[in-house]
Amino acid sequence: MFVMKDESMSSQTIEIAAIFNHGIQVFETIEKFNHWASKPNMALEGKRPIDVINTSTDLKKVNALLTRIEEGVYT
C-alpha cells in the first residue's frame, strides 16, 4: 500500500490530477492538452502551464485559464 507521508504533497498531487482532468475535458484529448500545456502562455507571463504547477496559487491560475478557454475567453 502506498501512503504519502506529506499531506501537502498529497493535496498538491490531487490538485495536479484535477488540472489534467480539466485540461483533457477542455481540449478533448490528452495530446491537445499536452500541446497547450507545453507552450508559453501570455496569461502566465510567457511561462508554460506545465512549468508553473508547483504551488497551489499557480495551479489555480492554470485552472482559471482552462475555465476561460472552456467558456470561450482566450485573452
N, C-alpha and C positions, 0 to 999 in steps of 0.2 A: 504494500500500500504506500502510495506517495503522499507525503504530508509536507506542506510548506511551513517552514519554521517562522517566516517573517510575514505577519498578517498584511503589512502594507504591500509587500511583493505579491501576495496572493490577490489582493484587491486590484492592483495595477494589471496583473495578468488577466483578470476578468474584464477590466475596462478595455484592454487592448483587444481581447476576443470580441467584445461588443462592437468596437470600432470596425474590425474586419467584417463582422456580420453586416453591419450597417452599410459599409462600403460595397459589399457584394450585392446587397439589395438595391443600392442606388445605381451601380454600374452593370448589374445583371450577371456579370461573370467575374471570377477571381482574376482573370487575365486583364480585363479592363480596369478593375480596381487597382491592381498592382501597377499598371501603367500610370494611372493618375497619381498614385501614392509615391511613385519614384521620380516624378517631375517637379521642378521648382514651382512654388506657388506664391503669387504676389501677396495673397492674404496672409501668408506666413513669412513675410519679409524675404521672399525669394528662397526660402528653405523648402526642402521636400517633406511632405507629410510623414513619410516613413522615418525621417530623421528627428522629428520633433514629438515623438510619443513617449518621451522619457518621464514626464511629470503629469500629474492629474490635470493641471491647468492646460498643458499642451494637448492632452487627449481631448479635453473639452473643446478646444479651438478646432481640432480636426473634425470632431463630431459635428460642431456647428457648421463647418464648411460643407460637410456631407449633407446636412439638413438643408442648407441653402441651395445646393445643387439639386437635391430632391424636389425642392419647391420651385425650381426654375430660376433661381437668382444666382448668377455666375460672377458677380463683382464683389 
